[in-house]
Each structure stands twice: as structure tokens, then as C-alpha cells.
Amino acid sequence: MTRSSLCVWIVVAATGLAGCSSSSTDVLAPTVNVSIGQQLIDLMKARDAGAISEQEYQAQTRRVIDTAK
């Protein structure tokens, strides 16, 4: 590879990588509208499927209910 082709390759690679960056670093949380009842049903299903323990189920159920107050 000649020196000039190496320089061209470096410039092309640097230009391509520069396009991957973003000047904005804001991360937006997704907007999800799930009812309290649906959250409780989902927790119950997760517990029944063994995805969460009974203790986790109780804690998350309390959290859902407390945030609704």
C-alpha cells in the first residue's frame, strides 16, 4: 500500500467514524401508558411463571400501589 493510498484510507475511515458520533447526549425515557391493574396482572404472571420470587412480587406490588396514591 502506498503512502498516499494509506492517507486516503485514514481520512475515509476517520470521516466514517465521525459520522457515528452525536452531539446530543439526551436520553429520553419511553412513554408507556400501562394501567395499575395491568401492572399488577403482569407482576402476578411473572410470579406464577417463576420469573420473580414471592418477596419480589410483594415488594413490586407495594411499589405499584404506593405510586398510585
PDB file of N, CA, C and O in Angstrom, chain B, residues numbered from 101:
ATOM      1  N   MET B 101       0.864  -1.168   0.000  1.00  0.00           N
ATOM      2  CA  MET B 101       0.000   0.000   0.000  1.00  0.00           C
ATOM      3  C   MET B 101       0.911   1.232   0.000  1.00  0.00           C
ATOM      4  O   MET B 101       1.827   1.343   0.816  1.00  0.00           O
ATOM      5  N   THR B 102       0.651   2.125  -0.902  1.00  0.00           N
ATOM      6  CA  THR B 102       1.475   3.323  -0.981  1.00  0.00           C
ATOM      7  C   THR B 102       1.086   4.294   0.112  1.00  0.00           C
ATOM      8  O   THR B 102       0.022   4.186   0.722  1.00  0.00           O
ATOM      9  N   ARG B 103       1.974   5.243   0.342  1.00  0.00           N
ATOM     10  CA  ARG B 103       1.744   6.219   1.400  1.00  0.00           C
ATOM     11  C   ARG B 103       0.506   7.071   1.123  1.00  0.00           C
ATOM     12  O   ARG B 103      -0.247   7.377   2.048  1.00  0.00           O
ATOM     13  N   SER B 104       0.286   7.455  -0.123  1.00  0.00           N
ATOM     14  CA  SER B 104      -0.878   8.286  -0.448  1.00  0.00           C
ATOM     15  C   SER B 104      -2.176   7.505  -0.304  1.00  0.00           C
ATOM     16  O   SER B 104      -3.179   8.059   0.146  1.00  0.00           O
ATOM     17  N   SER B 105      -2.178   6.227  -0.679  1.00  0.00           N
ATOM     18  CA  SER B 105      -3.409   5.443  -0.516  1.00  0.00           C
ATOM     19  C   SER B 105      -3.698   5.177   0.954  1.00  0.00           C
ATOM     20  O   SER B 105      -4.858   5.081   1.355  1.00  0.00           O
ATOM     21  N   LEU B 106      -2.637   5.056   1.765  1.00  0.00           N
ATOM     22  CA  LEU B 106      -2.822   4.888   3.196  1.00  0.00           C
ATOM     23  C   LEU B 106      -3.439   6.147   3.802  1.00  0.00           C
ATOM     24  O   LEU B 106      -4.336   6.054   4.640  1.00  0.00           O
ATOM     25  N   CYS B 107      -2.970   7.313   3.388  1.00  0.00           N
ATOM     26  CA  CYS B 107      -3.522   8.580   3.865  1.00  0.00           C
ATOM     27  C   CYS B 107      -4.985   8.718   3.478  1.00  0.00           C
ATOM     28  O   CYS B 107      -5.810   9.158   4.279  1.00  0.00           O
ATOM     29  N   VAL B 108      -5.302   8.338   2.245  1.00  0.00           N
ATOM     30  CA  VAL B 108      -6.695   8.404   1.787  1.00  0.00           C
ATOM     31  C   VAL B 108      -7.549   7.469   2.625  1.00  0.00           C
ATOM     32  O   VAL B 108      -8.652   7.839   3.028  1.00  0.00           O
ATOM     33  N   TRP B 109      -7.063   6.272   2.893  1.00  0.00           N
ATOM     34  CA  TRP B 109      -7.804   5.303   3.682  1.00  0.00           C
ATOM     35  C   TRP B 109      -8.044   5.836   5.091  1.00  0.00           C
ATOM     36  O   TRP B 109      -9.144   5.681   5.621  1.00  0.00           O
ATOM     37  N   ILE B 110      -7.046   6.458   5.706  1.00  0.00           N
ATOM     38  CA  ILE B 110      -7.177   7.018   7.050  1.00  0.00           C
ATOM     39  C   ILE B 110      -8.211   8.138   7.065  1.00  0.00           C
ATOM     40  O   ILE B 110      -9.022   8.211   7.988  1.00  0.00           O
ATOM     41  N   VAL B 111      -8.198   8.998   6.077  1.00  0.00           N
ATOM     42  CA  VAL B 111      -9.164  10.096   6.003  1.00  0.00           C
ATOM     43  C   VAL B 111     -10.580   9.552   5.842  1.00  0.00           C
ATOM     44  O   VAL B 111     -11.510  10.031   6.490  1.00  0.00           O
ATOM     45  N   VAL B 112     -10.741   8.555   4.980  1.00  0.00           N
ATOM     46  CA  VAL B 112     -12.067   7.961   4.771  1.00  0.00           C
ATOM     47  C   VAL B 112     -12.556   7.298   6.053  1.00  0.00           C
ATOM     48  O   VAL B 112     -13.721   7.450   6.423  1.00  0.00           O
ATOM     49  N   ALA B 113     -11.680   6.566   6.732  1.00  0.00           N
ATOM     50  CA  ALA B 113     -12.073   5.891   7.967  1.00  0.00           C
ATOM     51  C   ALA B 113     -12.432   6.909   9.051  1.00  0.00           C
ATOM     52  O   ALA B 113     -13.421   6.734   9.763  1.00  0.00           O
ATOM     53  N   ALA B 114     -11.646   7.955   9.175  1.00  0.00           N
ATOM     54  CA  ALA B 114     -11.919   8.979  10.178  1.00  0.00           C
ATOM     55  C   ALA B 114     -13.232   9.693   9.898  1.00  0.00           C
ATOM     56  O   ALA B 114     -13.982  10.006  10.823  1.00  0.00           O
ATOM     57  N   THR B 115     -13.509   9.948   8.636  1.00  0.00           N
ATOM     58  CA  THR B 115     -14.763  10.605   8.265  1.00  0.00           C
ATOM     59  C   THR B 115     -15.947   9.704   8.588  1.00  0.00           C
ATOM     60  O   THR B 115     -16.974  10.175   9.077  1.00  0.00           O
ATOM     61  N   GLY B 116     -15.807   8.430   8.320  1.00  0.00           N
ATOM     62  CA  GLY B 116     -16.884   7.484   8.624  1.00  0.00           C
ATOM     63  C   GLY B 116     -17.138   7.377  10.113  1.00  0.00           C
ATOM     64  O   GLY B 116     -18.291   7.319  10.541  1.00  0.00           O
ATOM     65  N   LEU B 117     -16.081   7.349  10.910  1.00  0.00           N
ATOM     66  CA  LEU B 117     -16.244   7.265  12.360  1.00  0.00           C
ATOM     67  C   LEU B 117     -16.806   8.545  12.935  1.00  0.00           C
ATOM     68  O   LEU B 117     -17.550   8.500  13.915  1.00  0.00           O
ATOM     69  N   ALA B 118     -16.478   9.670  12.363  1.00  0.00           N
ATOM     70  CA  ALA B 118     -17.000  10.944  12.852  1.00  0.00           C
ATOM     71  C   ALA B 118     -18.506  11.003  12.686  1.00  0.00           C
ATOM     72  O   ALA B 118     -19.189  11.635  13.492  1.00  0.00           O
ATOM     73  N   GLY B 119     -19.031  10.365  11.671  1.00  0.00           N
ATOM     74  CA  GLY B 119     -20.470  10.348  11.447  1.00  0.00           C
ATOM     75  C   GLY B 119     -21.217   9.511  12.458  1.00  0.00           C
ATOM     76  O   GLY B 119     -22.434   9.641  12.590  1.00  0.00           O
ATOM     77  N   CYS B 120     -20.503   8.643  13.185  1.00  0.00           N
ATOM     78  CA  CYS B 120     -21.138   7.780  14.180  1.00  0.00           C
ATOM     79  C   CYS B 120     -21.419   8.515  15.482  1.00  0.00           C
ATOM     80  O   CYS B 120     -22.274   8.098  16.263  1.00  0.00           O
ATOM     81  N   SER B 121     -20.712   9.591  15.713  1.00  0.00           N
ATOM     82  CA  SER B 121     -20.917  10.302  16.973  1.00  0.00           C
ATOM     83  C   SER B 121     -22.095  11.254  16.861  1.00  0.00           C
ATOM     84  O   SER B 121     -22.530  11.613  15.766  1.00  0.00           O
ATOM     85  N   SER B 122     -22.590  11.646  17.998  1.00  0.00           N
ATOM     86  CA  SER B 122     -23.715  12.561  18.035  1.00  0.00           C
ATOM     87  C   SER B 122     -23.396  13.683  19.011  1.00  0.00           C
ATOM     88  O   SER B 122     -22.821  13.449  20.074  1.00  0.00           O
ATOM     89  N   SER B 123     -23.764  14.880  18.649  1.00  0.00           N
ATOM     90  CA  SER B 123     -23.515  15.999  19.548  1.00  0.00           C
ATOM     91  C   SER B 123     -24.544  16.038  20.672  1.00  0.00           C
ATOM     92  O   SER B 123     -24.331  16.706  21.684  1.00  0.00           O
ATOM     93  N   SER B 124     -25.640  15.340  20.507  1.00  0.00           N
ATOM     94  CA  SER B 124     -26.684  15.320  21.519  1.00  0.00           C
ATOM     95  C   SER B 124     -26.513  14.083  22.392  1.00  0.00           C
ATOM     96  O   SER B 124     -26.377  12.972  21.880  1.00  0.00           O
ATOM     97  N   THR B 125     -26.520  14.271  23.701  1.00  0.00           N
ATOM     98  CA  THR B 125     -26.392  13.151  24.619  1.00  0.00           C
ATOM     99  C   THR B 125     -27.658  12.951  25.438  1.00  0.00           C
ATOM    100  O   THR B 125     -27.642  12.244  26.445  1.00  0.00           O
ATOM    101  N   ASP B 126     -28.743  13.564  25.015  1.00  0.00           N
ATOM    102  CA  ASP B 126     -30.002  13.424  25.743  1.00  0.00           C
ATOM    103  C   ASP B 126     -30.568  12.027  25.535  1.00  0.00           C
ATOM    104  O   ASP B 126     -30.659  11.541  24.407  1.00  0.00           O
ATOM    105  N   VAL B 127     -30.941  11.397  26.619  1.00  0.00           N
ATOM    106  CA  VAL B 127     -31.582  10.092  26.572  1.00  0.00           C
ATOM    107  C   VAL B 127     -33.005  10.285  27.054  1.00  0.00           C
ATOM    108  O   VAL B 127     -33.237  10.731  28.178  1.00  0.00           O
ATOM    109  N   LEU B 128     -33.940   9.953  26.215  1.00  0.00           N
ATOM    110  CA  LEU B 128     -35.351  10.134  26.554  1.00  0.00           C
ATOM    111  C   LEU B 128     -35.955   8.815  27.002  1.00  0.00           C
ATOM    112  O   LEU B 128     -35.781   7.787  26.347  1.00  0.00           O
ATOM    113  N   ALA B 129     -36.657   8.850  28.108  1.00  0.00           N
ATOM    114  CA  ALA B 129     -37.351   7.657  28.582  1.00  0.00           C
ATOM    115  C   ALA B 129     -38.572   7.422  27.710  1.00  0.00           C
ATOM    116  O   ALA B 129     -39.267   8.369  27.344  1.00  0.00           O
ATOM    117  N   PRO B 130     -38.838   6.166  27.376  1.00  0.00           N
ATOM    118  CA  PRO B 130     -40.016   5.894  26.566  1.00  0.00           C
ATOM    119  C   PRO B 130     -41.294   6.211  27.339  1.00  0.00           C
ATOM    120  O   PRO B 130     -41.361   6.024  28.554  1.00  0.00           O
ATOM    121  N   THR B 131     -42.283   6.682  26.632  1.00  0.00           N
ATOM    122  CA  THR B 131     -43.576   6.959  27.243  1.00  0.00           C
ATOM    123  C   THR B 131     -44.422   5.697  27.136  1.00  0.00           C
ATOM    124  O   THR B 131     -44.753   5.239  26.043  1.00  0.00           O
ATOM    125  N   VAL B 132     -44.760   5.155  28.285  1.00  0.00           N
ATOM    126  CA  VAL B 132     -45.550   3.931  28.319  1.00  0.00           C
ATOM    127  C   VAL B 132     -46.740   4.179  29.229  1.00  0.00           C
ATOM    128  O   VAL B 132     -46.582   4.557  30.390  1.00  0.00           O
ATOM    129  N   ASN B 133     -47.905   3.967  28.703  1.00  0.00           N
ATOM    130  CA  ASN B 133     -49.127   4.140  29.487  1.00  0.00           C
ATOM    131  C   ASN B 133     -49.699   2.766  29.793  1.00  0.00           C
ATOM    132  O   ASN B 133     -50.422   2.182  28.986  1.00  0.00           O
ATOM    133  N   VAL B 134     -49.362   2.260  30.973  1.00  0.00           N
ATOM    134  CA  VAL B 134     -49.860   0.964  31.414  1.00  0.00           C
ATOM    135  C   VAL B 134     -50.649   1.211  32.687  1.00  0.00           C
ATOM    136  O   VAL B 134     -50.163   1.864  33.612  1.00  0.00           O
ATOM    137  N   SER B 135     -51.846   0.697  32.732  1.00  0.00           N
ATOM    138  CA  SER B 135     -52.686   0.925  33.911  1.00  0.00           C
ATOM    139  C   SER B 135     -52.112   0.191  35.124  1.00  0.00           C
ATOM    140  O   SER B 135     -51.317  -0.739  34.988  1.00  0.00           O
ATOM    141  N   ILE B 136     -52.527   0.621  36.284  1.00  0.00           N
ATOM    142  CA  ILE B 136     -52.096  -0.019  37.524  1.00  0.00           C
ATOM    143  C   ILE B 136     -52.562  -1.468  37.540  1.00  0.00           C
ATOM    144  O   ILE B 136     -51.823  -2.365  37.945  1.00  0.00           O
ATOM    145  N   GLY B 137     -53.776  -1.683  37.102  1.00  0.00           N
ATOM    146  CA  GLY B 137     -54.300  -3.046  37.045  1.00  0.00           C
ATOM    147  C   GLY B 137     -53.461  -3.943  36.150  1.00  0.00           C
ATOM    148  O   GLY B 137     -53.198  -5.095  36.495  1.00  0.00           O
ATOM    149  N   GLN B 138     -53.037  -3.421  34.995  1.00  0.00           N
ATOM    150  CA  GLN B 138     -52.212  -4.211  34.085  1.00  0.00           C
ATOM    151  C   GLN B 138     -50.850  -4.500  34.695  1.00  0.00           C
ATOM    152  O   GLN B 138     -50.310  -5.592  34.521  1.00  0.00           O
ATOM    153  N   GLN B 139     -50.293  -3.532  35.408  1.00  0.00           N
ATOM    154  CA  GLN B 139     -49.014  -3.753  36.080  1.00  0.00           C
ATOM    155  C   GLN B 139     -49.130  -4.866  37.116  1.00  0.00           C
ATOM    156  O   GLN B 139     -48.244  -5.713  37.234  1.00  0.00           O
ATOM    157  N   LEU B 140     -50.236  -4.857  37.867  1.00  0.00           N
ATOM    158  CA  LEU B 140     -50.442  -5.893  38.881  1.00  0.00           C
ATOM    159  C   LEU B 140     -50.650  -7.259  38.237  1.00  0.00           C
ATOM    160  O   LEU B 140     -50.159  -8.265  38.749  1.00  0.00           O
ATOM    161  N   ILE B 141     -51.365  -7.304  37.131  1.00  0.00           N
ATOM    162  CA  ILE B 141     -51.564  -8.567  36.407  1.00  0.00           C
ATOM    163  C   ILE B 141     -50.231  -9.084  35.890  1.00  0.00           C
ATOM    164  O   ILE B 141     -49.947 -10.277  35.992  1.00  0.00           O
ATOM    165  N   ASP B 142     -49.400  -8.187  35.329  1.00  0.00           N
ATOM    166  CA  ASP B 142     -48.094  -8.587  34.814  1.00  0.00           C
ATOM    167  C   ASP B 142     -47.201  -9.124  35.930  1.00  0.00           C
ATOM    168  O   ASP B 142     -46.476 -10.100  35.739  1.00  0.00           O
ATOM    169  N   LEU B 143     -47.259  -8.478  37.095  1.00  0.00           N
ATOM    170  CA  LEU B 143     -46.479  -8.966  38.232  1.00  0.00           C
ATOM    171  C   LEU B 143     -46.952 -10.350  38.670  1.00  0.00           C
ATOM    172  O   LEU B 143     -46.140 -11.224  38.972  1.00  0.00           O
ATOM    173  N   MET B 144     -48.266 -10.542  38.702  1.00  0.00           N
ATOM    174  CA  MET B 144     -48.815 -11.840  39.086  1.00  0.00           C
ATOM    175  C   MET B 144     -48.376 -12.925  38.102  1.00  0.00           C
ATOM    176  O   MET B 144     -48.011 -14.028  38.509  1.00  0.00           O
ATOM    177  N   LYS B 145     -48.413 -12.609  36.815  1.00  0.00           N
ATOM    178  CA  LYS B 145     -47.987 -13.578  35.803  1.00  0.00           C
ATOM    179  C   LYS B 145     -46.501 -13.910  35.943  1.00  0.00           C
ATOM    180  O   LYS B 145     -46.092 -15.061  35.793  1.00  0.00           O
ATOM    181  N   ALA B 146     -45.697 -12.876  36.236  1.00  0.00           N
ATOM    182  CA  ALA B 146     -44.258 -13.098  36.413  1.00  0.00           C
ATOM    183  C   ALA B 146     -44.004 -13.992  37.623  1.00  0.00           C
ATOM    184  O   ALA B 146     -43.156 -14.883  37.576  1.00  0.00           O
ATOM    185  N   ARG B 147     -44.739 -13.753  38.702  1.00  0.00           N
ATOM    186  CA  ARG B 147     -44.593 -14.592  39.896  1.00  0.00           C
ATOM    187  C   ARG B 147     -45.025 -16.016  39.613  1.00  0.00           C
ATOM    188  O   ARG B 147     -44.328 -16.963  39.978  1.00  0.00           O
ATOM    189  N   ASP B 148     -46.173 -16.176  38.963  1.00  0.00           N
ATOM    190  CA  ASP B 148     -46.696 -17.509  38.676  1.00  0.00           C
ATOM    191  C   ASP B 148     -45.788 -18.280  37.721  1.00  0.00           C
ATOM    192  O   ASP B 148     -45.718 -19.508  37.781  1.00  0.00           O
ATOM    193  N   ALA B 149     -45.100 -17.566  36.848  1.00  0.00           N
ATOM    194  CA  ALA B 149     -44.182 -18.214  35.906  1.00  0.00           C
ATOM    195  C   ALA B 149     -42.819 -18.483  36.522  1.00  0.00           C
ATOM    196  O   ALA B 149     -41.972 -19.134  35.911  1.00  0.00           O
ATOM    197  N   GLY B 150     -42.607 -17.981  37.732  1.00  0.00           N
ATOM    198  CA  GLY B 150     -41.325 -18.195  38.401  1.00  0.00           C
ATOM    199  C   GLY B 150     -40.258 -17.186  38.016  1.00  0.00           C
ATOM    200  O   GLY B 150     -39.089 -17.355  38.363  1.00  0.00           O
ATOM    201  N   ALA B 151     -40.650 -16.136  37.299  1.00  0.00           N
ATOM    202  CA  ALA B 151     -39.684 -15.117  36.877  1.00  0.00           C
ATOM    203  C   ALA B 151     -39.252 -14.238  38.044  1.00  0.00           C
ATOM    204  O   ALA B 151     -38.134 -13.723  38.051  1.00  0.00           O
ATOM    205  N   ILE B 152     -40.130 -14.062  39.035  1.00  0.00           N
ATOM    206  CA  ILE B 152     -39.788 -13.308  40.244  1.00  0.00           C
ATOM    207  C   ILE B 152     -40.246 -14.118  41.445  1.00  0.00           C
ATOM    208  O   ILE B 152     -41.161 -14.936  41.353  1.00  0.00           O
ATOM    209  N   SER B 153     -39.590 -13.873  42.572  1.00  0.00           N
ATOM    210  CA  SER B 153     -39.943 -14.584  43.799  1.00  0.00           C
ATOM    211  C   SER B 153     -41.175 -13.948  44.443  1.00  0.00           C
ATOM    212  O   SER B 153     -41.620 -12.871  44.045  1.00  0.00           O
ATOM    213  N   GLU B 154     -41.706 -14.633  45.436  1.00  0.00           N
ATOM    214  CA  GLU B 154     -42.850 -14.102  46.174  1.00  0.00           C
ATOM    215  C   GLU B 154     -42.484 -12.783  46.867  1.00  0.00           C
ATOM    216  O   GLU B 154     -43.296 -11.860  46.922  1.00  0.00           O
ATOM    217  N   GLN B 155     -41.268 -12.704  47.389  1.00  0.00           N
ATOM    218  CA  GLN B 155     -40.819 -11.476  48.056  1.00  0.00           C
ATOM    219  C   GLN B 155     -40.720 -10.332  47.050  1.00  0.00           C
ATOM    220  O   GLN B 155     -41.127  -9.210  47.351  1.00  0.00           O
ATOM    221  N   GLU B 156     -40.185 -10.601  45.859  1.00  0.00           N
ATOM    222  CA  GLU B 156     -40.109  -9.571  44.827  1.00  0.00           C
ATOM    223  C   GLU B 156     -41.498  -9.143  44.385  1.00  0.00           C
ATOM    224  O   GLU B 156     -41.748  -7.961  44.150  1.00  0.00           O
ATOM    225  N   TYR B 157     -42.396 -10.110  44.274  1.00  0.00           N
ATOM    226  CA  TYR B 157     -43.773  -9.820  43.895  1.00  0.00           C
ATOM    227  C   TYR B 157     -44.423  -8.880  44.911  1.00  0.00           C
ATOM    228  O   TYR B 157     -45.050  -7.887  44.541  1.00  0.00           O
ATOM    229  N   GLN B 158     -44.264  -9.210  46.206  1.00  0.00           N
ATOM    230  CA  GLN B 158     -44.865  -8.379  47.248  1.00  0.00           C
ATOM    231  C   GLN B 158     -44.276  -6.968  47.236  1.00  0.00           C
ATOM    232  O   GLN B 158     -45.012  -5.990  47.372  1.00  0.00           O
ATOM    233  N   ALA B 159     -42.970  -6.858  47.077  1.00  0.00           N
ATOM    234  CA  ALA B 159     -42.319  -5.542  47.068  1.00  0.00           C
ATOM    235  C   ALA B 159     -42.761  -4.717  45.863  1.00  0.00           C
ATOM    236  O   ALA B 159     -43.047  -3.528  46.000  1.00  0.00           O
ATOM    237  N   GLN B 160     -42.819  -5.330  44.697  1.00  0.00           N
ATOM    238  CA  GLN B 160     -43.205  -4.595  43.487  1.00  0.00           C
ATOM    239  C   GLN B 160     -44.687  -4.232  43.511  1.00  0.00           C
ATOM    240  O   GLN B 160     -45.076  -3.169  43.028  1.00  0.00           O
ATOM    241  N   THR B 161     -45.510  -5.111  44.073  1.00  0.00           N
ATOM    242  CA  THR B 161     -46.932  -4.805  44.201  1.00  0.00           C
ATOM    243  C   THR B 161     -47.130  -3.593  45.105  1.00  0.00           C
ATOM    244  O   THR B 161     -47.933  -2.710  44.803  1.00  0.00           O
ATOM    245  N   ARG B 162     -46.392  -3.554  46.216  1.00  0.00           N
ATOM    246  CA  ARG B 162     -46.476  -2.393  47.110  1.00  0.00           C
ATOM    247  C   ARG B 162     -46.009  -1.127  46.391  1.00  0.00           C
ATOM    248  O   ARG B 162     -46.617  -0.066  46.537  1.00  0.00           O
ATOM    249  N   ARG B 163     -44.928  -1.239  45.617  1.00  0.00           N
ATOM    250  CA  ARG B 163     -44.404  -0.079  44.900  1.00  0.00           C
ATOM    251  C   ARG B 163     -45.439   0.451  43.918  1.00  0.00           C
ATOM    252  O   ARG B 163     -45.645   1.662  43.839  1.00  0.00           O
ATOM    253  N   VAL B 164     -46.090  -0.426  43.172  1.00  0.00           N
ATOM    254  CA  VAL B 164     -47.103  -0.006  42.191  1.00  0.00           C
ATOM    255  C   VAL B 164     -48.271   0.686  42.890  1.00  0.00           C
ATOM    256  O   VAL B 164     -48.733   1.742  42.459  1.00  0.00           O
ATOM    257  N   ILE B 165     -48.733   0.078  43.962  1.00  0.00           N
ATOM    258  CA  ILE B 165     -49.878   0.651  44.683  1.00  0.00           C
ATOM    259  C   ILE B 165     -49.498   1.986  45.337  1.00  0.00           C
ATOM    260  O   ILE B 165     -50.278   2.937  45.303  1.00  0.00           O
ATOM    261  N   ASP B 166     -48.310   2.055  45.926  1.00  0.00           N
ATOM    262  CA  ASP B 166     -47.877   3.291  46.594  1.00  0.00           C
ATOM    263  C   ASP B 166     -47.691   4.439  45.603  1.00  0.00           C
ATOM    264  O   ASP B 166     -47.969   5.590  45.942  1.00  0.00           O
ATOM    265  N   THR B 167     -47.233   4.155  44.404  1.00  0.00           N
ATOM    266  CA  THR B 167     -47.030   5.221  43.430  1.00  0.00           C
ATOM    267  C   THR B 167     -48.367   5.716  42.869  1.00  0.00           C
ATOM    268  O   THR B 167     -48.430   6.801  42.291  1.00  0.00           O
ATOM    269  N   ALA B 168     -49.419   4.941  43.034  1.00  0.00           N
ATOM    270  CA  ALA B 168     -50.735   5.340  42.544  1.00  0.00           C
ATOM    271  C   ALA B 168     -51.436   6.289  43.497  1.00  0.00           C
ATOM    272  O   ALA B 168     -52.408   6.946  43.124  1.00  0.00           O
ATOM    273  N   LYS B 169     -50.949   6.363  44.718  1.00  0.00           N
ATOM    274  CA  LYS B 169     -51.612   7.202  45.733  1.00  0.00           C
ATOM    275  C   LYS B 169     -51.323   8.658  45.509  1.00  0.00           C
ATOM    276  O   LYS B 169     -51.798   9.506  46.265  1.00  0.00           O
TER     277      LYS B 169
END
